[in-house]
Amino acid sequence: MLKKSLVSIDQCTKEDLLRIIGNAKKFEDNPNRNLLEGKVAATLFFEPSTRTRLSFETAVNRLGGRVVGFQDASTTSSSKGETLKDTIRMVSNYADIIIMRHHLEGAARYASEVTDIPVVNAGDGANQHPSQTLLDLYSIRKTQGKLDDLTITMVGDLKYGRTVHSLIVGMSHFNPEFHFIAPEELKMPDEQKRFCRLHNIGFHEHAVFSEDIIAKTDILYMTRVQKERFTDLVEYERVKNVYILHNKMLENSRPNLRVLHPLPRVNEIAYDVDDNPKAYYIQQARNGLFTREAIICDVLGIEIN
């Protein structure tokens, strides 16, 4: 059991990852369990969210707990100048666990240091998104039957994409090979490439999104170019539609290939892909419910039978 905050995927051992996604399978088999009776979860979303917030709140409800919180920071005292420290310490008086999304990198770790209750990072800037990584690992193992020795191709916004940064760390225990496809402006940062070298993880960088690379791939991980991360909208307009996956591009792909996406999508996956059995992003989002049930129980030290 973690029995503590989950702020970064790198705090999880291989055993932690396998235990949590193993428990996610148990929740998929039986999602309604009265394990949080009498407990309150505070969902503090300083940034907009649909899937992450709703799946966490649904997870709490299906586990018999209650939810308080907000989805718009402008309606809270932070708009009056209240510090994050004071917000977290105040909310800690009312809740047993805090689930937080914030635009500042490191905000979740800071929150975990000023409270005694567990904090789950639901995304902090371009930094980390550990619950997304765990549901991605669950989705990958569910579709591939394993996590070891897979080729994963990441496409799009690899500079600001916290989901791909976290997934590299999560997959580092399982001997992956990566292909990074991005324009120069959105290339995978040096920090993540150094991590790969340090852990003897093979990776290849490309500027062209080709069917040849898709044909070598087990997991095709598409990402949205995130307008909200750009300070220069001219730069955003230049790169927003640079890579688009069309159904015909999957014709020569491996039978086991699955297309993942943390969602929301904009233009990077054409709608003609949706009916392809290799498209898995909607099921992937559904897996978030079961994985987040497992995460909540793990940080609270609740055994799953």
C-alpha positions in Angstrom: 0.0 0.0 0.0 1.2 3.5 -0.7 -0.7 4.8 2.4 0.5 8.3 1.4 0.1 10.9 -1.3 0.4 10.0 -5.0 2.0 13.1 -6.6 4.4 11.5 -9.1 4.5 8.1 -10.9 8.2 7.8 -10.1 7.4 7.3 -6.4 5.8 3.9 -7.4 7.8 0.8 -7.5 7.1 -1.9 -10.1 5.2 -3.8 -7.4 3.1 -0.7 -6.6 2.1 -0.3 -10.3 1.2 -4.0 -10.7 -0.8 -4.0 -7.4 -2.8 -1.0 -8.3 -3.6 -2.1 -11.9 -4.4 -5.6 -10.5 -6.9 -4.0 -8.1 -8.3 -2.0 -11.0 -9.3 -5.3 -12.6 -11.1 -6.3 -9.4 -13.0 -3.0 -9.5 -13.9 -3.6 -13.2 -15.4 -6.9 -12.1 -17.2 -5.3 -9.2 -17.1 -1.4 -9.2 -19.7 -0.9 -6.4 -18.2 -1.5 -3.0 -18.9 0.3 0.2 -15.3 0.9 1.2 -15.4 4.6 1.8 -18.4 4.8 4.0 -18.1 7.9 6.3 -15.2 9.3 4.3 -15.1 12.6 2.3 -13.0 13.3 -0.8 -12.2 16.9 -1.7 -11.8 17.4 -5.5 -9.9 20.7 -6.0 -9.7 21.5 -9.8 -7.9 24.7 -10.4 -7.8 23.8 -14.1 -10.7 22.5 -16.3 -11.3 18.8 -16.5 -14.0 16.4 -17.7 -12.8 12.8 -17.6 -10.4 13.1 -14.7 -12.7 14.9 -12.4 -15.8 13.0 -13.2 -14.1 9.6 -13.0 -12.5 10.5 -9.6 -15.9 11.7 -8.3 -17.7 8.7 -9.7 -15.1 6.4 -8.1 -15.7 8.0 -4.7 -19.5 7.6 -5.1 -19.2 4.0 -6.3 -17.1 3.3 -3.2 -19.7 4.8 -0.9 -17.9 8.0 0.0 -18.9 11.7 -0.4 -17.4 14.4 -2.6 -16.9 18.1 -1.9 -14.8 20.6 -3.9 -14.8 22.9 -6.9 -14.2 22.8 -10.6 -13.6 26.5 -11.1 -11.0 28.3 -9.0 -12.6 31.7 -9.7 -15.4 30.8 -7.4 -13.1 30.1 -4.5 -11.1 32.2 -2.1 -8.0 31.8 -4.2 -9.6 34.5 -6.4 -9.4 36.8 -3.4 -5.7 36.0 -2.9 -5.8 33.0 -0.6 -2.6 31.0 -0.9 -2.5 27.4 -2.0 -1.1 26.5 1.4 -4.0 28.1 3.2 -6.5 26.5 0.8 -5.1 23.0 1.4 -4.8 23.3 5.2 -8.4 24.6 5.3 -9.8 21.8 3.1 -7.9 19.3 5.2 -10.2 20.1 8.1 -13.1 18.7 6.1 -11.8 15.8 4.0 -10.0 12.5 4.3 -8.3 12.8 0.9 -7.6 15.6 -1.6 -7.6 15.1 -5.3 -6.1 18.1 -7.0 -5.4 19.5 -10.5 -3.4 22.7 -10.7 -1.7 24.7 -13.5 1.6 25.0 -11.6 4.2 22.3 -11.8 5.0 20.9 -8.4 1.7 22.1 -6.8 0.6 18.6 -5.8 3.9 17.9 -4.1 3.7 21.1 -2.3 0.2 20.4 -1.2 1.2 17.0 0.1 3.9 18.7 2.3 1.5 21.1 4.0 -1.2 18.5 5.0 -1.4 15.2 6.8 -4.1 13.7 4.6 -3.3 12.0 1.3 -3.1 14.2 -1.9 -3.6 12.6 -5.3 -2.2 14.6 -8.2 -4.8 14.9 -11.0 -2.3 16.8 -13.2 0.1 19.7 -12.4 1.0 21.8 -15.4 3.1 20.1 -17.9 4.7 18.0 -15.2 2.9 14.7 -14.1 -0.4 12.9 -14.3 0.1 9.7 -12.4 -3.5 8.5 -12.3 -3.6 8.8 -16.1 -0.4 6.7 -16.3 -1.9 4.0 -14.2 -5.0 3.8 -16.3 -2.8 3.8 -19.4 -0.8 0.8 -17.9 -4.1 -1.0 -17.2 -5.3 -0.3 -20.7 -2.0 -1.5 -22.3 -1.9 -4.7 -20.3 -5.6 -5.3 -21.0 -5.2 -5.0 -24.7 -1.7 -6.5 -25.1 -1.9 -9.2 -22.4 1.4 -7.9 -21.0 3.5 -4.8 -20.3 6.9 -6.1 -21.2 8.8 -5.6 -24.4 6.3 -3.4 -26.2 7.0 -0.7 -28.8 5.1 2.5 -28.0 4.8 5.4 -30.4 4.0 8.8 -29.0 2.7 11.5 -31.3 2.0 15.2 -31.1 2.7 17.5 -28.1 5.6 15.8 -26.4 7.0 19.0 -24.9 4.0 19.9 -22.7 2.3 16.6 -22.6 2.3 15.5 -18.9 0.7 12.2 -19.8 3.6 11.1 -22.1 6.1 12.2 -19.5 4.5 10.1 -16.8 4.0 7.1 -19.1 7.7 7.0 -19.9 8.5 6.7 -16.2 5.7 4.1 -15.7 6.8 1.9 -18.6 10.5 2.1 -17.6 10.0 -1.1 -15.5 8.9 -3.1 -18.5 11.7 -2.8 -21.2 9.8 -0.7 -23.7 11.0 0.9 -27.0 9.7 4.3 -27.8 9.2 6.3 -31.0 8.8 10.0 -30.4 7.0 11.9 -33.2 6.8 15.7 -32.8 7.6 18.9 -34.6 10.7 20.8 -33.5 8.7 23.1 -31.3 7.1 20.2 -29.4 9.9 17.7 -29.2 10.3 15.4 -26.1 12.2 17.5 -23.5 15.8 16.6 -22.7 14.9 15.6 -19.2 12.8 12.7 -20.5 15.4 11.6 -23.0 18.1 11.6 -20.2 15.7 9.4 -18.2 15.5 7.0 -21.1 19.3 6.8 -21.5 19.8 6.4 -17.7 17.4 3.4 -17.7 18.7 1.9 -21.0 15.4 2.5 -22.7 15.6 2.7 -26.5 14.0 5.6 -28.3 13.9 7.2 -31.7 12.9 10.7 -32.6 11.0 11.6 -35.8 9.5 14.6 -37.4 7.4 12.7 -39.9 4.3 10.6 -38.9 4.7 7.7 -41.3 2.8 4.4 -41.8 6.2 2.7 -41.6 6.6 3.6 -38.0 2.9 2.7 -37.3 3.6 -0.7 -38.7 6.3 -1.3 -36.1 4.1 -0.2 -33.2 2.1 -2.0 -30.5 0.6 1.1 -28.8 0.0 4.3 -30.8 -0.4 7.1 -28.2 -1.8 10.2 -29.8 -1.9 13.5 -28.0 -3.6 16.9 -28.4 -1.5 20.0 -29.0 -2.5 21.9 -25.9 -3.5 25.5 -26.7 -3.5 26.4 -23.0 0.2 25.8 -22.7 1.2 28.2 -25.4 2.0 31.9 -24.8 2.4 32.5 -28.5 -0.8 31.7 -30.3 0.9 32.1 -33.7 3.1 29.2 -32.8 0.1 27.1 -31.7 -1.7 27.8 -35.0 1.4 26.6 -36.9 1.6 23.2 -35.1 -1.9 22.4 -34.1 -2.8 20.2 -37.1 0.6 18.9 -38.0 -0.2 15.2 -37.3 -3.6 13.7 -38.0 -4.3 10.0 -37.8 -6.6 8.7 -40.5 -8.1 5.2 -40.7 -6.2 4.3 -43.9 -2.9 4.8 -42.0 -3.7 1.7 -39.9 -4.1 -0.7 -42.8 -0.7 -2.2 -42.4 -0.5 -2.1 -38.6 0.0 -5.1 -36.4 -3.2 -7.0 -35.4 -2.5 -6.2 -31.7 -2.0 -2.4 -32.2 -4.3 -0.2 -30.2 -4.7 3.6 -30.5 -4.7 5.4 -27.1 -5.4 9.1 -26.4 -5.7 10.8 -23.0 -8.5 13.0 -24.5 -10.0 15.4 -25.2 -9.1 15.2 -28.9 -9.3 18.1 -31.3 -8.2 17.2 -34.8 -5.4 14.7 -34.2 -7.6 11.6 -34.7 -10.0 11.7 -37.6 -13.5 10.5 -36.9 -13.1 7.7 -39.4 -10.8 6.0 -36.9 -13.5 5.6 -34.3 -15.1 2.5 -35.9 -11.8 0.7 -36.3 -11.5 -2.1 -33.7 -8.0 -0.8 -33.0 -9.3 2.5 -31.6 -9.3 2.1 -27.8 -9.5 5.7 -26.5 -13.1 5.5 -25.3 -12.6 2.2 -23.5 -9.3 3.7 -22.1 -11.3 6.6 -20.5 -13.7 4.0 -19.0 -10.8 2.2 -17.5 -10.0 5.4 -15.6 -12.9 4.8 -13.2 -11.6 1.4 -12.1 -8.0 2.6 -11.8 -9.0 5.6 -9.8 -11.0 3.5 -7.4 -7.9 1.4 -6.9 -5.7 4.5 -6.4 -8.0 6.0 -3.8 -8.1 2.8 -1.8 -4.4 2.4 -2.0 -3.4 5.8 -0.7 -6.0 5.4 2.1 -4.6 1.9 3.0 -7.8 0.0 2.2 -7.3 -3.6 1.3 -9.1 -4.9 -1.8 -10.4 -8.5 -1.8 
